Amino acid sequence: VSHLIPAELKALLIQARAKNLSAEQDFKKYSELLRLMYIESNPVGTKAAVYLRGLIDSPEMRLPLVTLSEEHMPLLKDELQKFGKIGD
């Protein structure tokens, strides 16, 4: 997930290291993104997400891995849009 929300994750880690108790609550807003990243075997979700962000040209994987399913791709896209990580 650090490929998708690097600045946000860095800020959360700084908060946590400073023993800021709100860091845990702030991290929870990313729980659905984390769930969707691992809804299928790793690294399928990560590759799909970086593809959706336009950082790579294809979500294709080498066998035995396959691309994120058509069922899950729109869910991941919606979640990334929620955080402003991709356009409409």
Gaussian input, Z-matrix of N, CA and C with variables (Angstrom, degrees):
# hf/3-21g

backbone

0 1
 N
 C     1     B1
 C     2     B2     1     A1
 N     3     B3     2     A2     1     D1
 C     4     B4     3     A3     2     D2
 C     5     B5     4     A4     3     D3
 N     6     B6     5     A5     4     D4
 C     7     B7     6     A6     5     D5
 C     8     B8     7     A7     6     D6
 N     9     B9     8     A8     7     D7
 C    10    B10     9     A9     8     D8
 C    11    B11    10    A10     9     D9
 N    12    B12    11    A11    10    D10
 C    13    B13    12    A12    11    D11
 C    14    B14    13    A13    12    D12
 N    15    B15    14    A14    13    D13
 C    16    B16    15    A15    14    D14
 C    17    B17    16    A16    15    D15
 N    18    B18    17    A17    16    D16
 C    19    B19    18    A18    17    D17
 C    20    B20    19    A19    18    D18
 N    21    B21    20    A20    19    D19
 C    22    B22    21    A21    20    D20
 C    23    B23    22    A22    21    D21
 N    24    B24    23    A23    22    D22
 C    25    B25    24    A24    23    D23
 C    26    B26    25    A25    24    D24
 N    27    B27    26    A26    25    D25
 C    28    B28    27    A27    26    D26
 C    29    B29    28    A28    27    D27
 N    30    B30    29    A29    28    D28
 C    31    B31    30    A30    29    D29
 C    32    B32    31    A31    30    D30
 N    33    B33    32    A32    31    D31
 C    34    B34    33    A33    32    D32
 C    35    B35    34    A34    33    D33
 N    36    B36    35    A35    34    D34
 C    37    B37    36    A36    35    D35
 C    38    B38    37    A37    36    D36
 N    39    B39    38    A38    37    D37
 C    40    B40    39    A39    38    D38
 C    41    B41    40    A40    39    D39
 N    42    B42    41    A41    40    D40
 C    43    B43    42    A42    41    D41
 C    44    B44    43    A43    42    D42
 N    45    B45    44    A44    43    D43
 C    46    B46    45    A45    44    D44
 C    47    B47    46    A46    45    D45
 N    48    B48    47    A47    46    D46
 C    49    B49    48    A48    47    D47
 C    50    B50    49    A49    48    D48
 N    51    B51    50    A50    49    D49
 C    52    B52    51    A51    50    D50
 C    53    B53    52    A52    51    D51
 N    54    B54    53    A53    52    D52
 C    55    B55    54    A54    53    D53
 C    56    B56    55    A55    54    D54
 N    57    B57    56    A56    55    D55
 C    58    B58    57    A57    56    D56
 C    59    B59    58    A58    57    D57
 N    60    B60    59    A59    58    D58
 C    61    B61    60    A60    59    D59
 C    62    B62    61    A61    60    D60
 N    63    B63    62    A62    61    D61
 C    64    B64    63    A63    62    D62
 C    65    B65    64    A64    63    D63
 N    66    B66    65    A65    64    D64
 C    67    B67    66    A66    65    D65
 C    68    B68    67    A67    66    D66
 N    69    B69    68    A68    67    D67
 C    70    B70    69    A69    68    D68
 C    71    B71    70    A70    69    D69
 N    72    B72    71    A71    70    D70
 C    73    B73    72    A72    71    D71
 C    74    B74    73    A73    72    D72
 N    75    B75    74    A74    73    D73
 C    76    B76    75    A75    74    D74
 C    77    B77    76    A76    75    D75
 N    78    B78    77    A77    76    D76
 C    79    B79    78    A78    77    D77
 C    80    B80    79    A79    78    D78
 N    81    B81    80    A80    79    D79
 C    82    B82    81    A81    80    D80
 C    83    B83    82    A82    81    D81
 N    84    B84    83    A83    82    D82
 C    85    B85    84    A84    83    D83
 C    86    B86    85    A85    84    D84
 N    87    B87    86    A86    85    D85
 C    88    B88    87    A87    86    D86
 C    89    B89    88    A88    87    D87
 N    90    B90    89    A89    88    D88
 C    91    B91    90    A90    89    D89
 C    92    B92    91    A91    90    D90
 N    93    B93    92    A92    91    D91
 C    94    B94    93    A93    92    D92
 C    95    B95    94    A94    93    D93
 N    96    B96    95    A95    94    D94
 C    97    B97    96    A96    95    D95
 C    98    B98    97    A97    96    D96
 N    99    B99    98    A98    97    D97
 C   100   B100    99    A99    98    D98
 C   101   B101   100   A100    99    D99
 N   102   B102   101   A101   100   D100
 C   103   B103   102   A102   101   D101
 C   104   B104   103   A103   102   D102
 N   105   B105   104   A104   103   D103
 C   106   B106   105   A105   104   D104
 C   107   B107   106   A106   105   D105
 N   108   B108   107   A107   106   D106
 C   109   B109   108   A108   107   D107
 C   110   B110   109   A109   108   D108
 N   111   B111   110   A110   109   D109
 C   112   B112   111   A111   110   D110
 C   113   B113   112   A112   111   D111
 N   114   B114   113   A113   112   D112
 C   115   B115   114   A114   113   D113
 C   116   B116   115   A115   114   D114
 N   117   B117   116   A116   115   D115
 C   118   B118   117   A117   116   D116
 C   119   B119   118   A118   117   D117
 N   120   B120   119   A119   118   D118
 C   121   B121   120   A120   119   D119
 C   122   B122   121   A121   120   D120
 N   123   B123   122   A122   121   D121
 C   124   B124   123   A123   122   D122
 C   125   B125   124   A124   123   D123
 N   126   B126   125   A125   124   D124
 C   127   B127   126   A126   125   D125
 C   128   B128   127   A127   126   D126
 N   129   B129   128   A128   127   D127
 C   130   B130   129   A129   128   D128
 C   131   B131   130   A130   129   D129
 N   132   B132   131   A131   130   D130
 C   133   B133   132   A132   131   D131
 C   134   B134   133   A133   132   D132
 N   135   B135   134   A134   133   D133
 C   136   B136   135   A135   134   D134
 C   137   B137   136   A136   135   D135
 N   138   B138   137   A137   136   D136
 C   139   B139   138   A138   137   D137
 C   140   B140   139   A139   138   D138
 N   141   B141   140   A140   139   D139
 C   142   B142   141   A141   140   D140
 C   143   B143   142   A142   141   D141
 N   144   B144   143   A143   142   D142
 C   145   B145   144   A144   143   D143
 C   146   B146   145   A145   144   D144
 N   147   B147   146   A146   145   D145
 C   148   B148   147   A147   146   D146
 C   149   B149   148   A148   147   D147
 N   150   B150   149   A149   148   D148
 C   151   B151   150   A150   149   D149
 C   152   B152   151   A151   150   D150
 N   153   B153   152   A152   151   D151
 C   154   B154   153   A153   152   D152
 C   155   B155   154   A154   153   D153
 N   156   B156   155   A155   154   D154
 C   157   B157   156   A156   155   D155
 C   158   B158   157   A157   156   D156
 N   159   B159   158   A158   157   D157
 C   160   B160   159   A159   158   D158
 C   161   B161   160   A160   159   D159
 N   162   B162   161   A161   160   D160
 C   163   B163   162   A162   161   D161
 C   164   B164   163   A163   162   D162
 N   165   B165   164   A164   163   D163
 C   166   B166   165   A165   164   D164
 C   167   B167   166   A166   165   D165
 N   168   B168   167   A167   166   D166
 C   169   B169   168   A168   167   D167
 C   170   B170   169   A169   168   D168
 N   171   B171   170   A170   169   D169
 C   172   B172   171   A171   170   D170
 C   173   B173   172   A172   171   D171
 N   174   B174   173   A173   172   D172
 C   175   B175   174   A174   173   D173
 C   176   B176   175   A175   174   D174
 N   177   B177   176   A176   175   D175
 C   178   B178   177   A177   176   D176
 C   179   B179   178   A178   177   D177
 N   180   B180   179   A179   178   D178
 C   181   B181   180   A180   179   D179
 C   182   B182   181   A181   180   D180
 N   183   B183   182   A182   181   D181
 C   184   B184   183   A183   182   D182
 C   185   B185   184   A184   183   D183
 N   186   B186   185   A185   184   D184
 C   187   B187   186   A186   185   D185
 C   188   B188   187   A187   186   D186
 N   189   B189   188   A188   187   D187
 C   190   B190   189   A189   188   D188
 C   191   B191   190   A190   189   D189
 N   192   B192   191   A191   190   D190
 C   193   B193   192   A192   191   D191
 C   194   B194   193   A193   192   D192
 N   195   B195   194   A194   193   D193
 C   196   B196   195   A195   194   D194
 C   197   B197   196   A196   195   D195
 N   198   B198   197   A197   196   D196
 C   199   B199   198   A198   197   D197
 C   200   B200   199   A199   198   D198
 N   201   B201   200   A200   199   D199
 C   202   B202   201   A201   200   D200
 C   203   B203   202   A202   201   D201
 N   204   B204   203   A203   202   D202
 C   205   B205   204   A204   203   D203
 C   206   B206   205   A205   204   D204
 N   207   B207   206   A206   205   D205
 C   208   B208   207   A207   206   D206
 C   209   B209   208   A208   207   D207
 N   210   B210   209   A209   208   D208
 C   211   B211   210   A210   209   D209
 C   212   B212   211   A211   210   D210
 N   213   B213   212   A212   211   D211
 C   214   B214   213   A213   212   D212
 C   215   B215   214   A214   213   D213
 N   216   B216   215   A215   214   D214
 C   217   B217   216   A216   215   D215
 C   218   B218   217   A217   216   D216
 N   219   B219   218   A218   217   D217
 C   220   B220   219   A219   218   D218
 C   221   B221   220   A220   219   D219
 N   222   B222   221   A221   220   D220
 C   223   B223   222   A222   221   D221
 C   224   B224   223   A223   222   D222
 N   225   B225   224   A224   223   D223
 C   226   B226   225   A225   224   D224
 C   227   B227   226   A226   225   D225
 N   228   B228   227   A227   226   D226
 C   229   B229   228   A228   227   D227
 C   230   B230   229   A229   228   D228
 N   231   B231   230   A230   229   D229
 C   232   B232   231   A231   230   D230
 C   233   B233   232   A232   231   D231
 N   234   B234   233   A233   232   D232
 C   235   B235   234   A234   233   D233
 C   236   B236   235   A235   234   D234
 N   237   B237   236   A236   235   D235
 C   238   B238   237   A237   236   D236
 C   239   B239   238   A238   237   D237
 N   240   B240   239   A239   238   D238
 C   241   B241   240   A240   239   D239
 C   242   B242   241   A241   240   D240
 N   243   B243   242   A242   241   D241
 C   244   B244   243   A243   242   D242
 C   245   B245   244   A244   243   D243
 N   246   B246   245   A245   244   D244
 C   247   B247   246   A246   245   D245
 C   248   B248   247   A247   246   D246
 N   249   B249   248   A248   247   D247
 C   250   B250   249   A249   248   D248
 C   251   B251   250   A250   249   D249
 N   252   B252   251   A251   250   D250
 C   253   B253   252   A252   251   D251
 C   254   B254   253   A253   252   D252
 N   255   B255   254   A254   253   D253
 C   256   B256   255   A255   254   D254
 C   257   B257   256   A256   255   D255
 N   258   B258   257   A257   256   D256
 C   259   B259   258   A258   257   D257
 C   260   B260   259   A259   258   D258
 N   261   B261   260   A260   259   D259
 C   262   B262   261   A261   260   D260
 C   263   B263   262   A262   261   D261

   B1=1.4474
   B2=1.5308
   B3=1.3066
   B4=1.4726
   B5=1.5254
   B6=1.3309
   B7=1.4611
   B8=1.5259
   B9=1.3092
   B10=1.4603
   B11=1.5201
   B12=1.3155
   B13=1.4636
   B14=1.5366
   B15=1.3306
   B16=1.4682
   B17=1.5214
   B18=1.3130
   B19=1.4736
   B20=1.5218
   B21=1.3216
   B22=1.4587
   B23=1.5298
   B24=1.3313
   B25=1.4611
   B26=1.5258
   B27=1.3188
   B28=1.4665
   B29=1.5311
   B30=1.3371
   B31=1.4696
   B32=1.5208
   B33=1.3234
   B34=1.4642
   B35=1.5193
   B36=1.3234
   B37=1.4684
   B38=1.5260
   B39=1.3117
   B40=1.4676
   B41=1.5228
   B42=1.3392
   B43=1.4624
   B44=1.5236
   B45=1.3221
   B46=1.4631
   B47=1.5302
   B48=1.3185
   B49=1.4689
   B50=1.5197
   B51=1.3268
   B52=1.4638
   B53=1.5292
   B54=1.3368
   B55=1.4657
   B56=1.5268
   B57=1.3202
   B58=1.4529
   B59=1.5354
   B60=1.3001
   B61=1.4606
   B62=1.5241
   B63=1.3079
   B64=1.4655
   B65=1.5275
   B66=1.3221
   B67=1.4643
   B68=1.5223
   B69=1.3102
   B70=1.4633
   B71=1.5220
   B72=1.3126
   B73=1.4676
   B74=1.5291
   B75=1.3257
   B76=1.4667
   B77=1.5229
   B78=1.3256
   B79=1.4633
   B80=1.5260
   B81=1.3096
   B82=1.4664
   B83=1.5189
   B84=1.3258
   B85=1.4675
   B86=1.5280
   B87=1.3247
   B88=1.4576
   B89=1.5294
   B90=1.3152
   B91=1.4682
   B92=1.5248
   B93=1.3305
   B94=1.4687
   B95=1.5217
   B96=1.3126
   B97=1.4577
   B98=1.5254
   B99=1.3150
   B100=1.4628
   B101=1.5297
   B102=1.3112
   B103=1.4671
   B104=1.5307
   B105=1.3301
   B106=1.4559
   B107=1.5262
   B108=1.3155
   B109=1.4647
   B110=1.5252
   B111=1.3335
   B112=1.4649
   B113=1.5226
   B114=1.3417
   B115=1.4581
   B116=1.5345
   B117=1.3217
   B118=1.4559
   B119=1.5221
   B120=1.3025
   B121=1.4663
   B122=1.5271
   B123=1.3188
   B124=1.4480
   B125=1.5281
   B126=1.2848
   B127=1.4572
   B128=1.5291
   B129=1.3189
   B130=1.4647
   B131=1.5262
   B132=1.3302
   B133=1.4603
   B134=1.5171
   B135=1.3276
   B136=1.4649
   B137=1.5186
   B138=1.3187
   B139=1.4624
   B140=1.5244
   B141=1.3248
   B142=1.4660
   B143=1.5232
   B144=1.3166
   B145=1.4616
   B146=1.5246
   B147=1.3205
   B148=1.4619
   B149=1.5269
   B150=1.3160
   B151=1.4640
   B152=1.5315
   B153=1.3251
   B154=1.4617
   B155=1.5269
   B156=1.3113
   B157=1.4733
   B158=1.5185
   B159=1.3360
   B160=1.4572
   B161=1.5140
   B162=1.3206
   B163=1.4670
   B164=1.5222
   B165=1.3292
   B166=1.4642
   B167=1.5274
   B168=1.3144
   B169=1.4638
   B170=1.5201
   B171=1.3220
   B172=1.4606
   B173=1.5270
   B174=1.3262
   B175=1.4634
   B176=1.5278
   B177=1.3335
   B178=1.4608
   B179=1.5291
   B180=1.3258
   B181=1.4612
   B182=1.5274
   B183=1.3247
   B184=1.4616
   B185=1.5186
   B186=1.3171
   B187=1.4626
   B188=1.5237
   B189=1.2878
   B190=1.4660
   B191=1.5233
   B192=1.3369
   B193=1.4607
   B194=1.5176
   B195=1.2996
   B196=1.4589
   B197=1.5273
   B198=1.3292
   B199=1.4613
   B200=1.5261
   B201=1.3121
   B202=1.4628
   B203=1.5220
   B204=1.3067
   B205=1.4574
   B206=1.5249
   B207=1.3194
   B208=1.4649
   B209=1.5235
   B210=1.3064
   B211=1.4666
   B212=1.5322
   B213=1.3281
   B214=1.4645
   B215=1.5294
   B216=1.3278
   B217=1.4663
   B218=1.5328
   B219=1.3414
   B220=1.4697
   B221=1.5319
   B222=1.3139
   B223=1.4645
   B224=1.5240
   B225=1.3168
   B226=1.4633
   B227=1.5291
   B228=1.3196
   B229=1.4624
   B230=1.5291
   B231=1.3232
   B232=1.4692
   B233=1.5269
   B234=1.3200
   B235=1.4717
   B236=1.5256
   B237=1.3204
   B238=1.4602
   B239=1.5269
   B240=1.3230
   B241=1.4676
   B242=1.5245
   B243=1.3154
   B244=1.4631
   B245=1.5292
   B246=1.3135
   B247=1.4655
   B248=1.5265
   B249=1.3349
   B250=1.4582
   B251=1.5028
   B252=1.3275
   B253=1.4617
   B254=1.5236
   B255=1.3347
   B256=1.4509
   B257=1.5193
   B258=1.3424
   B259=1.4678
   B260=1.5130
   B261=1.3119
   B262=1.4699
   B263=1.4862
   A1=110.84
   A2=117.20
   A3=119.53
   A4=111.72
   A5=118.50
   A6=121.33
   A7=110.98
   A8=116.52
   A9=121.23
   A10=113.56
   A11=116.42
   A12=120.39
   A13=110.14
   A14=117.34
   A15=118.87
   A16=113.86
   A17=117.89
   A18=119.98
   A19=110.66
   A20=115.85
   A21=120.36
   A22=111.26
   A23=115.73
   A24=120.20
   A25=110.85
   A26=117.08
   A27=120.62
   A28=110.16
   A29=116.21
   A30=120.07
   A31=110.98
   A32=117.20
   A33=120.72
   A34=111.51
   A35=116.57
   A36=119.84
   A37=111.04
   A38=117.04
   A39=120.48
   A40=109.55
   A41=116.82
   A42=120.77
   A43=111.19
   A44=115.91
   A45=119.97
   A46=111.30
   A47=116.68
   A48=119.99
   A49=111.94
   A50=116.42
   A51=121.14
   A52=111.21
   A53=115.31
   A54=122.77
   A55=112.09
   A56=115.43
   A57=122.09
   A58=107.56
   A59=116.74
   A60=121.17
   A61=113.47
   A62=118.26
   A63=120.01
   A64=111.97
   A65=118.07
   A66=121.10
   A67=111.50
   A68=117.16
   A69=120.04
   A70=110.70
   A71=116.58
   A72=120.32
   A73=110.62
   A74=117.01
   A75=120.75
   A76=111.02
   A77=117.14
   A78=121.88
   A79=111.39
   A80=117.00
   A81=121.09
   A82=112.98
   A83=118.07
   A84=118.50
   A85=111.85
   A86=117.00
   A87=121.56
   A88=112.71
   A89=117.88
   A90=120.80
   A91=112.74
   A92=117.70
   A93=119.41
   A94=110.59
   A95=118.18
   A96=120.96
   A97=109.98
   A98=117.19
   A99=120.87
   A100=111.35
   A101=116.93
   A102=120.47
   A103=110.32
   A104=116.44
   A105=120.18
   A106=112.55
   A107=117.20
   A108=120.09
   A109=111.48
   A110=115.94
   A111=119.93
   A112=112.29
   A113=116.98
   A114=120.25
   A115=111.02
   A116=115.69
   A117=122.38
   A118=106.55
   A119=116.79
   A120=118.71
   A121=112.11
   A122=114.99
   A123=122.69
   A124=108.09
   A125=121.53
   A126=134.17
   A127=114.22
   A128=117.72
   A129=121.64
   A130=111.45
   A131=118.07
   A132=121.59
   A133=112.65
   A134=116.48
   A135=120.39
   A136=110.64
   A137=116.83
   A138=119.72
   A139=110.62
   A140=117.75
   A141=120.71
   A142=110.56
   A143=116.90
   A144=120.95
   A145=111.66
   A146=118.35
   A147=119.18
   A148=110.59
   A149=117.11
   A150=120.60
   A151=110.26
   A152=116.86
   A153=120.97
   A154=111.45
   A155=117.15
   A156=121.54
   A157=112.01
   A158=117.83
   A159=121.14
   A160=113.73
   A161=117.27
   A162=121.12
   A163=112.99
   A164=117.04
   A165=122.37
   A166=107.93
   A167=116.82
   A168=121.59
   A169=114.92
   A170=117.91
   A171=119.67
   A172=110.93
   A173=116.62
   A174=119.47
   A175=112.49
   A176=117.10
   A177=121.76
   A178=111.41
   A179=114.35
   A180=121.74
   A181=108.08
   A182=116.12
   A183=120.34
   A184=108.62
   A185=115.86
   A186=119.83
   A187=109.18
   A188=119.49
   A189=127.80
   A190=114.33
   A191=118.94
   A192=120.52
   A193=109.99
   A194=115.39
   A195=121.37
   A196=107.98
   A197=116.43
   A198=119.84
   A199=110.31
   A200=115.06
   A201=121.29
   A202=108.41
   A203=117.00
   A204=121.68
   A205=112.34
   A206=115.40
   A207=121.51
   A208=111.08
   A209=116.58
   A210=121.77
   A211=111.37
   A212=116.72
   A213=120.99
   A214=114.28
   A215=118.15
   A216=120.99
   A217=112.33
   A218=120.83
   A219=119.14
   A220=113.05
   A221=117.80
   A222=120.81
   A223=110.46
   A224=115.95
   A225=120.60
   A226=109.94
   A227=117.07
   A228=120.99
   A229=110.96
   A230=116.99
   A231=121.16
   A232=111.61
   A233=116.26
   A234=120.22
   A235=110.69
   A236=117.49
   A237=120.51
   A238=110.82
   A239=116.87
   A240=120.59
   A241=110.80
   A242=116.51
   A243=121.59
   A244=111.55
   A245=116.46
   A246=121.34
   A247=112.70
   A248=116.52
   A249=120.28
   A250=114.20
   A251=117.48
   A252=121.12
   A253=112.72
   A254=117.29
   A255=122.55
   A256=108.03
   A257=115.50
   A258=120.60
   A259=111.11
   A260=114.68
   A261=120.12
   A262=112.66
   D1=-17.51
   D2=179.07
   D3=-67.23
   D4=-17.14
   D5=174.77
   D6=-74.10
   D7=-20.42
   D8=-173.96
   D9=-102.53
   D10=-37.21
   D11=-178.26
   D12=-129.88
   D13=57.65
   D14=-174.69
   D15=-62.49
   D16=-45.82
   D17=-178.12
   D18=-66.62
   D19=-41.68
   D20=-179.49
   D21=-64.61
   D22=-43.09
   D23=179.60
   D24=-66.06
   D25=-39.67
   D26=177.60
   D27=-60.66
   D28=-45.24
   D29=179.46
   D30=-61.84
   D31=-39.88
   D32=178.66
   D33=-65.43
   D34=-39.79
   D35=179.00
   D36=-66.46
   D37=-38.74
   D38=176.88
   D39=-62.73
   D40=-44.11
   D41=177.55
   D42=-59.93
   D43=-45.76
   D44=-177.85
   D45=-64.36
   D46=-42.32
   D47=178.82
   D48=-64.71
   D49=-28.43
   D50=177.73
   D51=-84.93
   D52=5.66
   D53=179.63
   D54=61.69
   D55=31.63
   D56=175.35
   D57=-75.50
   D58=113.70
   D59=-174.43
   D60=-67.18
   D61=-17.52
   D62=178.76
   D63=-76.99
   D64=-13.06
   D65=-178.71
   D66=-58.61
   D67=-42.09
   D68=-179.87
   D69=-62.87
   D70=-44.78
   D71=179.32
   D72=-65.82
   D73=-41.01
   D74=178.38
   D75=-62.60
   D76=-36.58
   D77=179.74
   D78=-66.09
   D79=-32.18
   D80=-176.43
   D81=-62.18
   D82=-23.65
   D83=179.46
   D84=-66.86
   D85=-14.84
   D86=177.84
   D87=-96.73
   D88=7.10
   D89=-174.43
   D90=-61.89
   D91=-38.79
   D92=179.37
   D93=-69.61
   D94=-38.68
   D95=176.11
   D96=-60.98
   D97=-44.39
   D98=178.11
   D99=-62.52
   D100=-42.51
   D101=178.94
   D102=-61.14
   D103=-44.28
   D104=-178.77
   D105=-69.62
   D106=-30.77
   D107=178.19
   D108=-63.12
   D109=-29.80
   D110=-176.38
   D111=-116.19
   D112=20.52
   D113=-179.24
   D114=-67.07
   D115=-26.18
   D116=172.38
   D117=-123.44
   D118=173.10
   D119=-173.07
   D120=-59.54
   D121=143.50
   D122=177.88
   D123=-70.39
   D124=138.90
   D125=10.32
   D126=-101.16
   D127=23.59
   D128=-174.98
   D129=-57.65
   D130=-46.89
   D131=-179.29
   D132=-64.58
   D133=-39.80
   D134=179.26
   D135=-64.04
   D136=-45.77
   D137=-179.15
   D138=-65.24
   D139=-39.69
   D140=177.40
   D141=-62.52
   D142=-42.08
   D143=-178.19
   D144=-66.92
   D145=-43.74
   D146=179.53
   D147=-69.41
   D148=-28.79
   D149=172.71
   D150=-66.24
   D151=-47.52
   D152=179.60
   D153=-60.67
   D154=-31.63
   D155=177.72
   D156=-77.28
   D157=-7.92
   D158=179.27
   D159=82.56
   D160=15.74
   D161=-178.60
   D162=-84.55
   D163=-20.77
   D164=175.32
   D165=-133.97
   D166=161.52
   D167=-173.74
   D168=-85.45
   D169=-17.45
   D170=-174.27
   D171=-150.23
   D172=143.49
   D173=174.81
   D174=-88.28
   D175=2.78
   D176=-175.84
   D177=-60.93
   D178=146.64
   D179=178.94
   D180=-122.56
   D181=160.52
   D182=171.71
   D183=-83.90
   D184=145.18
   D185=175.26
   D186=-60.25
   D187=143.13
   D188=15.61
   D189=-87.49
   D190=-0.31
   D191=178.14
   D192=-81.56
   D193=152.03
   D194=176.83
   D195=-128.08
   D196=169.33
   D197=-179.37
   D198=-69.18
   D199=162.44
   D200=177.02
   D201=-58.18
   D202=139.47
   D203=-175.22
   D204=-63.87
   D205=155.18
   D206=177.34
   D207=-61.68
   D208=-25.08
   D209=178.01
   D210=-69.59
   D211=-40.12
   D212=-173.82
   D213=-93.18
   D214=-23.54
   D215=-177.25
   D216=-57.40
   D217=-46.17
   D218=179.43
   D219=-65.60
   D220=-30.98
   D221=177.92
   D222=-66.08
   D223=-44.43
   D224=178.24
   D225=-65.39
   D226=-42.44
   D227=178.68
   D228=-59.70
   D229=-45.54
   D230=178.92
   D231=-60.27
   D232=-41.26
   D233=-178.94
   D234=-67.68
   D235=-40.08
   D236=177.69
   D237=-65.84
   D238=-37.16
   D239=176.63
   D240=-64.93
   D241=-37.07
   D242=179.38
   D243=-56.46
   D244=-36.00
   D245=-179.03
   D246=-97.03
   D247=9.05
   D248=177.75
   D249=70.19
   D250=24.29
   D251=-177.54
   D252=-88.85
   D253=-15.02
   D254=172.92
   D255=-144.03
   D256=159.62
   D257=178.32
   D258=-81.40
   D259=-179.86
   D260=179.71
   D261=-72.04

